[in-house]
Amino acid sequence: MDVQTEKIALAKRILETEDEAVLLQIKEVFDSNEKDFWTDLPDHVKAGIERGRKQAAEGKLTPHDEVMKKYAKYL
């Protein structure tokens, strides 16, 4: 199916629905695509993410199974 056909099919479904929850979900999808979550993050969170990216790039990672063994008693 091409994009135009898909858009028309979706538009028909939107126009036919009376389910407000579905319409709100569709609106959220469009709204979330317009917004870059990164700009909403506090600076200290951005710094932590960047620090983690750098550590990953340097190979400073702990395998998942090791982490799970260490913290299993808390779960």
MMTF fields as JSON, N, C-alpha, C and O atoms, coordinates in Angstrom:
{
  "mmtfVersion": "1.0.0",
  "mmtfProducer": "UNKNOWN",
  "numBonds": 299,
  "numAtoms": 300,
  "numGroups": 75,
  "numChains": 1,
  "numModels": 1,
  "chainsPerModel": [1],
  "groupsPerChain": [75],
  "chainIdList": ["A"],
  "bondAtomList": [4, 2, 8, 6, 12, 10, 16, 14, 20, 18, 24, 22, 28, 26, 32, 30, 36, 34, 40, 38, 44, 42, 48, 46, 52, 50, 56, 54, 60, 58, 64, 62, 68, 66, 72, 70, 76, 74, 80, 78, 84, 82, 88, 86, 92, 90, 96, 94, 100, 98, 104, 102, 108, 106, 112, 110, 116, 114, 120, 118, 124, 122, 128, 126, 132, 130, 136, 134, 140, 138, 144, 142, 148, 146, 152, 150, 156, 154, 160, 158, 164, 162, 168, 166, 172, 170, 176, 174, 180, 178, 184, 182, 188, 186, 192, 190, 196, 194, 200, 198, 204, 202, 208, 206, 212, 210, 216, 214, 220, 218, 224, 222, 228, 226, 232, 230, 236, 234, 240, 238, 244, 242, 248, 246, 252, 250, 256, 254, 260, 258, 264, 262, 268, 266, 272, 270, 276, 274, 280, 278, 284, 282, 288, 286, 292, 290, 296, 294],
  "bondOrderList": [1, 1, 1, 1, 1, 1, 1, 1, 1, 1, 1, 1, 1, 1, 1, 1, 1, 1, 1, 1, 1, 1, 1, 1, 1, 1, 1, 1, 1, 1, 1, 1, 1, 1, 1, 1, 1, 1, 1, 1, 1, 1, 1, 1, 1, 1, 1, 1, 1, 1, 1, 1, 1, 1, 1, 1, 1, 1, 1, 1, 1, 1, 1, 1, 1, 1, 1, 1, 1, 1, 1, 1, 1, 1],
  "groupList": [{"groupName": "MET", "atomNameList": ["N", "CA", "C", "O"], "elementList": ["N", "C", "C", "O"], "formalChargeList": [0, 0, 0, 0], "bondAtomList": [1, 0, 2, 1, 3, 2], "bondOrderList": [1, 1, 2], "singleLetterCode": "M", "chemCompType": "L-PEPTIDE LINKING"}, {"groupName": "ASP", "atomNameList": ["N", "CA", "C", "O"], "elementList": ["N", "C", "C", "O"], "formalChargeList": [0, 0, 0, 0], "bondAtomList": [1, 0, 2, 1, 3, 2], "bondOrderList": [1, 1, 2], "singleLetterCode": "D", "chemCompType": "L-PEPTIDE LINKING"}, {"groupName": "VAL", "atomNameList": ["N", "CA", "C", "O"], "elementList": ["N", "C", "C", "O"], "formalChargeList": [0, 0, 0, 0], "bondAtomList": [1, 0, 2, 1, 3, 2], "bondOrderList": [1, 1, 2], "singleLetterCode": "V", "chemCompType": "L-PEPTIDE LINKING"}, {"groupName": "GLN", "atomNameList": ["N", "CA", "C", "O"], "elementList": ["N", "C", "C", "O"], "formalChargeList": [0, 0, 0, 0], "bondAtomList": [1, 0, 2, 1, 3, 2], "bondOrderList": [1, 1, 2], "singleLetterCode": "Q", "chemCompType": "L-PEPTIDE LINKING"}, {"groupName": "THR", "atomNameList": ["N", "CA", "C", "O"], "elementList": ["N", "C", "C", "O"], "formalChargeList": [0, 0, 0, 0], "bondAtomList": [1, 0, 2, 1, 3, 2], "bondOrderList": [1, 1, 2], "singleLetterCode": "T", "chemCompType": "L-PEPTIDE LINKING"}, {"groupName": "GLU", "atomNameList": ["N", "CA", "C", "O"], "elementList": ["N", "C", "C", "O"], "formalChargeList": [0, 0, 0, 0], "bondAtomList": [1, 0, 2, 1, 3, 2], "bondOrderList": [1, 1, 2], "singleLetterCode": "E", "chemCompType": "L-PEPTIDE LINKING"}, {"groupName": "LYS", "atomNameList": ["N", "CA", "C", "O"], "elementList": ["N", "C", "C", "O"], "formalChargeList": [0, 0, 0, 0], "bondAtomList": [1, 0, 2, 1, 3, 2], "bondOrderList": [1, 1, 2], "singleLetterCode": "K", "chemCompType": "L-PEPTIDE LINKING"}, {"groupName": "ILE", "atomNameList": ["N", "CA", "C", "O"], "elementList": ["N", "C", "C", "O"], "formalChargeList": [0, 0, 0, 0], "bondAtomList": [1, 0, 2, 1, 3, 2], "bondOrderList": [1, 1, 2], "singleLetterCode": "I", "chemCompType": "L-PEPTIDE LINKING"}, {"groupName": "ALA", "atomNameList": ["N", "CA", "C", "O"], "elementList": ["N", "C", "C", "O"], "formalChargeList": [0, 0, 0, 0], "bondAtomList": [1, 0, 2, 1, 3, 2], "bondOrderList": [1, 1, 2], "singleLetterCode": "A", "chemCompType": "L-PEPTIDE LINKING"}, {"groupName": "LEU", "atomNameList": ["N", "CA", "C", "O"], "elementList": ["N", "C", "C", "O"], "formalChargeList": [0, 0, 0, 0], "bondAtomList": [1, 0, 2, 1, 3, 2], "bondOrderList": [1, 1, 2], "singleLetterCode": "L", "chemCompType": "L-PEPTIDE LINKING"}, {"groupName": "ARG", "atomNameList": ["N", "CA", "C", "O"], "elementList": ["N", "C", "C", "O"], "formalChargeList": [0, 0, 0, 0], "bondAtomList": [1, 0, 2, 1, 3, 2], "bondOrderList": [1, 1, 2], "singleLetterCode": "R", "chemCompType": "L-PEPTIDE LINKING"}, {"groupName": "PHE", "atomNameList": ["N", "CA", "C", "O"], "elementList": ["N", "C", "C", "O"], "formalChargeList": [0, 0, 0, 0], "bondAtomList": [1, 0, 2, 1, 3, 2], "bondOrderList": [1, 1, 2], "singleLetterCode": "F", "chemCompType": "L-PEPTIDE LINKING"}, {"groupName": "SER", "atomNameList": ["N", "CA", "C", "O"], "elementList": ["N", "C", "C", "O"], "formalChargeList": [0, 0, 0, 0], "bondAtomList": [1, 0, 2, 1, 3, 2], "bondOrderList": [1, 1, 2], "singleLetterCode": "S", "chemCompType": "L-PEPTIDE LINKING"}, {"groupName": "ASN", "atomNameList": ["N", "CA", "C", "O"], "elementList": ["N", "C", "C", "O"], "formalChargeList": [0, 0, 0, 0], "bondAtomList": [1, 0, 2, 1, 3, 2], "bondOrderList": [1, 1, 2], "singleLetterCode": "N", "chemCompType": "L-PEPTIDE LINKING"}, {"groupName": "TRP", "atomNameList": ["N", "CA", "C", "O"], "elementList": ["N", "C", "C", "O"], "formalChargeList": [0, 0, 0, 0], "bondAtomList": [1, 0, 2, 1, 3, 2], "bondOrderList": [1, 1, 2], "singleLetterCode": "W", "chemCompType": "L-PEPTIDE LINKING"}, {"groupName": "PRO", "atomNameList": ["N", "CA", "C", "O"], "elementList": ["N", "C", "C", "O"], "formalChargeList": [0, 0, 0, 0], "bondAtomList": [1, 0, 2, 1, 3, 2], "bondOrderList": [1, 1, 2], "singleLetterCode": "P", "chemCompType": "L-PEPTIDE LINKING"}, {"groupName": "HIS", "atomNameList": ["N", "CA", "C", "O"], "elementList": ["N", "C", "C", "O"], "formalChargeList": [0, 0, 0, 0], "bondAtomList": [1, 0, 2, 1, 3, 2], "bondOrderList": [1, 1, 2], "singleLetterCode": "H", "chemCompType": "L-PEPTIDE LINKING"}, {"groupName": "GLY", "atomNameList": ["N", "CA", "C", "O"], "elementList": ["N", "C", "C", "O"], "formalChargeList": [0, 0, 0, 0], "bondAtomList": [1, 0, 2, 1, 3, 2], "bondOrderList": [1, 1, 2], "singleLetterCode": "G", "chemCompType": "PEPTIDE LINKING"}, {"groupName": "TYR", "atomNameList": ["N", "CA", "C", "O"], "elementList": ["N", "C", "C", "O"], "formalChargeList": [0, 0, 0, 0], "bondAtomList": [1, 0, 2, 1, 3, 2], "bondOrderList": [1, 1, 2], "singleLetterCode": "Y", "chemCompType": "L-PEPTIDE LINKING"}],
  "groupTypeList": [0, 1, 2, 3, 4, 5, 6, 7, 8, 9, 8, 6, 10, 7, 9, 5, 4, 5, 1, 5, 8, 2, 9, 9, 3, 7, 6, 5, 2, 11, 1, 12, 13, 5, 6, 1, 11, 14, 4, 1, 9, 15, 1, 16, 2, 6, 8, 17, 7, 5, 10, 17, 10, 6, 3, 8, 8, 5, 17, 6, 9, 4, 15, 16, 1, 5, 2, 0, 6, 6, 18, 8, 6, 18, 9],
  "groupIdList": [1, 2, 3, 4, 5, 6, 7, 8, 9, 10, 11, 12, 13, 14, 15, 16, 17, 18, 19, 20, 21, 22, 23, 24, 25, 26, 27, 28, 29, 30, 31, 32, 33, 34, 35, 36, 37, 38, 39, 40, 41, 42, 43, 44, 45, 46, 47, 48, 49, 50, 51, 52, 53, 54, 55, 56, 57, 58, 59, 60, 61, 62, 63, 64, 65, 66, 67, 68, 69, 70, 71, 72, 73, 74, 75],
  "secStructList": [7, 7, 2, 2, 2, 2, 2, 2, 2, 2, 2, 2, 2, 2, 2, 2, 7, 7, 7, 2, 2, 2, 2, 2, 2, 2, 2, 2, 2, 2, 2, 2, 2, 2, 7, 7, 2, 2, 2, 2, 1, 7, 2, 2, 2, 2, 2, 2, 2, 2, 2, 2, 2, 2, 2, 2, 2, 6, 6, 7, 7, 7, 7, 2, 2, 2, 2, 2, 2, 2, 2, 4, 4, 4, 7],
  "xCoordList": [0.842, 0.0, 0.891, 1.857, 0.575, 1.388, 0.963, -0.071, 1.75, 1.538, 0.209, -0.512, -0.12, -1.373, -2.586, -3.522, -2.566, -3.668, -3.781, -4.884, -2.662, -2.647, -3.197, -3.972, -2.807, -3.291, -4.799, -5.491, -5.296, -6.742, -7.491, -8.522, -6.971, -7.605, -7.621, -8.625, -6.52, -6.458, -7.402, -8.075, -7.449, -8.338, -9.794, -10.556, -10.181, -11.54, -11.834, -12.894, -10.867, -11.071, -11.187, -12.003, -10.383, -10.44, -11.798, -12.411, -12.256, -13.538, -14.714, -15.727, -14.587, -15.678, -15.722, -16.767, -14.612, -14.585, -15.266, -15.222, -15.886, -16.477, -15.734, -16.104, -14.685, -13.926, -12.928, -11.911, -13.238, -12.402, -10.991, -10.016, -10.897, -9.589, -8.68, -7.486, -9.24, -8.459, -7.987, -6.835, -8.862, -8.493, -7.388, -6.478, -7.473, -6.427, -5.095, -4.039, -5.147, -3.91, -3.271, -2.053, -4.095, -3.575, -2.959, -1.892, -3.636, -3.108, -1.767, -0.845, -1.654, -0.394, 0.735, 1.866, 0.435, 1.458, 1.977, 3.186, 1.06, 1.489, 2.231, 3.247, 1.744, 2.398, 3.79, 4.716, 3.942, 5.247, 6.263, 7.462, 5.807, 6.712, 7.204, 8.251, 6.47, 6.845, 7.836, 8.475, 7.958, 8.721, 9.987, 9.939, 11.091, 12.335, 12.484, 12.717, 12.348, 12.389, 13.699, 13.735, 14.767, 16.092, 16.08, 16.706, 15.379, 15.375, 14.642, 14.852, 13.781, 13.032, 13.792, 13.388, 14.881, 15.623, 16.454, 17.0, 16.55, 17.43, 18.895, 19.256, 19.717, 21.131, 21.848, 22.684, 21.536, 22.236, 21.873, 22.688, 20.674, 20.277, 21.005, 21.5, 21.069, 21.797, 23.258, 23.84, 23.851, 25.261, 25.444, 26.429, 24.523, 24.607, 24.493, 25.202, 23.612, 23.453, 24.721, 25.203, 25.249, 26.489, 27.65, 28.473, 27.709, 28.753, 28.611, 29.604, 27.379, 27.128, 27.483, 28.027, 27.181, 27.536, 29.049, 29.562, 29.749, 31.208, 31.786, 32.677, 31.272, 31.742, 31.474, 32.316, 30.32, 29.99, 30.94, 31.404, 31.226, 32.138, 33.545, 34.277, 33.911, 35.229, 35.244, 36.28, 34.096, 34.02, 33.901, 34.092, 33.591, 33.459, 32.027, 31.256, 31.688, 30.343, 30.369, 31.368, 29.279, 29.12, 28.022, 26.917, 28.307, 27.29, 26.035, 26.108, 24.914, 23.616, 23.564, 23.082, 24.053, 23.965, 24.762, 24.365, 25.883, 26.653, 25.881, 25.871, 25.254, 24.458, 23.303, 23.02, 22.638, 21.499, 21.917, 21.184, 23.076, 23.573, 23.809, 23.448, 24.409, 24.766, 23.527, 23.505, 22.496, 21.333, 20.093, 19.016, 20.234, 19.096, 18.436, 17.217, 19.242, 18.685, 17.751, 16.947, 17.855, 17.0, 15.714, 14.801, 15.656, 14.478, 13.407, 12.355],
  "yCoordList": [-1.178, 0.0, 1.246, 1.316, 2.208, 3.426, 4.396, 4.206, 5.405, 6.341, 7.079, 7.225, 7.54, 8.279, 7.409, 7.868, 6.163, 5.251, 4.999, 4.955, 4.837, 4.611, 5.828, 5.68, 7.013, 8.233, 8.373, 8.759, 8.061, 8.152, 7.143, 7.467, 5.929, 4.888, 5.305, 5.121, 5.86, 6.317, 7.493, 7.552, 8.423, 9.573, 9.121, 9.653, 8.148, 7.615, 7.015, 7.245, 6.235, 5.606, 6.659, 6.517, 7.705, 8.773, 9.475, 9.744, 9.764, 10.444, 9.588, 10.12, 8.275, 7.37, 7.055, 6.66, 7.225, 6.827, 7.86, 9.065, 7.342, 8.195, 7.994, 8.566, 7.174, 6.836, 7.955, 8.107, 8.723, 9.864, 9.432, 10.138, 8.271, 7.769, 7.508, 7.804, 6.961, 6.701, 8.021, 8.141, 8.992, 10.294, 10.96, 11.575, 10.832, 11.399, 10.689, 11.322, 9.377, 8.634, 9.07, 9.225, 9.265, 9.728, 11.119, 11.399, 11.978, 13.325, 13.259, 14.001, 12.384, 12.229, 11.787, 12.252, 10.892, 10.44, 11.622, 11.805, 12.418, 13.583, 14.598, 15.147, 14.85, 15.807, 15.345, 16.152, 14.071, 13.57, 13.599, 13.722, 13.488, 13.555, 14.974, 15.169, 15.946, 17.337, 17.834, 18.871, 17.093, 17.555, 16.718, 15.492, 17.359, 16.663, 16.573, 17.581, 15.363, 15.189, 15.683, 16.094, 15.647, 16.028, 17.459, 17.747, 18.341, 19.742, 19.931, 20.931, 18.978, 19.078, 18.49, 18.679, 17.784, 17.156, 18.18, 19.109, 18.007, 18.893, 18.658, 17.578, 19.667, 19.581, 18.424, 17.767, 18.159, 17.076, 15.703, 14.78, 15.569, 14.312, 14.172, 13.093, 15.251, 15.224, 14.864, 14.08, 15.443, 15.163, 13.688, 13.079, 13.109, 11.694, 10.793, 9.792, 11.145, 10.362, 10.446, 9.437, 11.642, 11.813, 11.051, 10.464, 11.066, 10.316, 8.817, 8.129, 8.323, 6.917, 6.561, 5.487, 7.448, 7.214, 7.129, 6.272, 8.031, 8.042, 6.752, 6.146, 6.333, 5.095, 3.899, 3.011, 3.877, 2.783, 2.781, 1.725, 3.967, 4.067, 3.595, 3.081, 3.776, 3.349, 1.893, 1.381, 1.224, -0.185, -0.422, -1.546, 0.606, 0.491, 0.074, 0.857, -1.161, -1.674, -2.883, -3.6, -3.105, -4.307, -5.143, -4.645, -6.402, -7.247, -7.363, -7.353, -7.47, -7.528, -8.642, -8.421, -9.839, -10.956, -10.695, -11.148, -9.97, -9.63, -8.657, -8.798, -7.7, -6.73, -7.444, -7.186, -8.338, -9.056, -9.938, -10.035, -10.579, -11.402, -10.528, -10.901, -9.386, -8.497, -7.947, -7.841, -7.598, -6.933, -7.818, -7.326, -9.098, -10.035, -10.028, -10.165, -9.867, -9.905, -8.726, -8.777, -7.684, -6.501, -6.548, -5.75, -7.483, -7.553, -8.434, -8.601],
  "zCoordList": [0.0, 0.0, 0.0, 0.759, -0.83, -0.866, 0.241, 0.881, 0.45, 1.55, 1.419, 2.406, 0.231, 0.043, 0.379, 1.033, -0.069, 0.207, 1.704, 2.248, 2.357, 3.807, 4.548, 5.493, 4.131, 4.768, 4.623, 5.566, 3.45, 3.217, 4.086, 4.675, 4.162, 4.984, 6.456, 7.143, 6.932, 8.331, 8.574, 9.603, 7.629, 7.771, 7.866, 8.673, 7.052, 7.104, 8.472, 9.053, 8.979, 10.295, 11.391, 12.302, 11.313, 12.314, 12.255, 13.288, 11.055, 10.91, 11.372, 11.827, 11.258, 11.637, 13.129, 13.645, 13.821, 15.229, 16.123, 15.877, 17.153, 18.186, 19.508, 20.533, 19.467, 20.664, 20.976, 20.299, 21.999, 22.355, 22.779, 22.526, 23.423, 23.859, 22.659, 22.705, 21.6, 20.386, 19.781, 19.365, 19.736, 19.18, 20.005, 19.45, 21.332, 22.19, 21.978, 21.993, 21.78, 21.516, 20.206, 20.119, 19.195, 17.908, 18.059, 17.511, 18.801, 19.038, 19.763, 19.426, 20.748, 21.483, 20.568, 20.706, 19.632, 18.684, 17.879, 17.738, 17.354, 16.576, 17.439, 17.011, 18.634, 19.527, 19.927, 19.994, 20.19, 20.628, 19.493, 19.743, 18.259, 17.111, 16.86, 16.243, 17.325, 17.112, 18.159, 17.979, 19.245, 20.383, 20.551, 20.45, 20.801, 21.077, 22.589, 23.257, 23.128, 24.58, 25.177, 26.337, 24.401, 24.905, 25.441, 26.461, 24.762, 25.19, 26.512, 27.197, 26.879, 28.132, 29.324, 30.471, 29.059, 30.153, 30.911, 30.315, 32.237, 33.018, 32.626, 32.157, 32.822, 32.445, 33.133, 32.512, 34.415, 35.107, 34.522, 34.559, 33.991, 33.35, 32.015, 31.689, 31.246, 29.975, 30.211, 29.461, 31.26, 31.57, 31.91, 31.49, 32.656, 33.007, 31.79, 31.68, 30.888, 29.66, 28.816, 28.301, 28.683, 27.911, 28.545, 27.843, 29.87, 30.574, 30.277, 30.039, 30.291, 29.986, 28.554, 28.295, 27.632, 26.225, 26.056, 25.337, 26.73, 26.64, 27.209, 26.613, 28.371, 28.978, 28.064, 27.94, 27.433, 26.519, 25.327, 24.898, 24.794, 23.653, 24.019, 23.174, 25.288, 25.761, 26.201, 26.626, 26.102, 26.474, 27.964, 28.429, 28.713, 30.168, 30.509, 31.064, 30.172, 30.383, 31.3, 31.367, 31.999, 32.813, 32.169, 31.95, 31.863, 31.23, 32.102, 33.331, 31.45, 32.113, 33.156, 34.267, 32.815, 33.755, 35.034, 36.107, 34.936, 36.135, 37.033, 38.256, 36.424, 37.18, 37.869, 39.039, 37.149, 37.715, 38.888, 39.872, 38.801, 39.902, 41.145, 42.261, 40.929, 42.018, 42.726, 43.952, 41.95, 42.535, 42.664, 43.0, 42.405, 42.47, 43.841, 43.951, 44.886, 46.246, 46.527, 47.457, 45.736, 45.949, 45.135, 45.346, 44.212, 43.322, 43.887, 43.269]
}
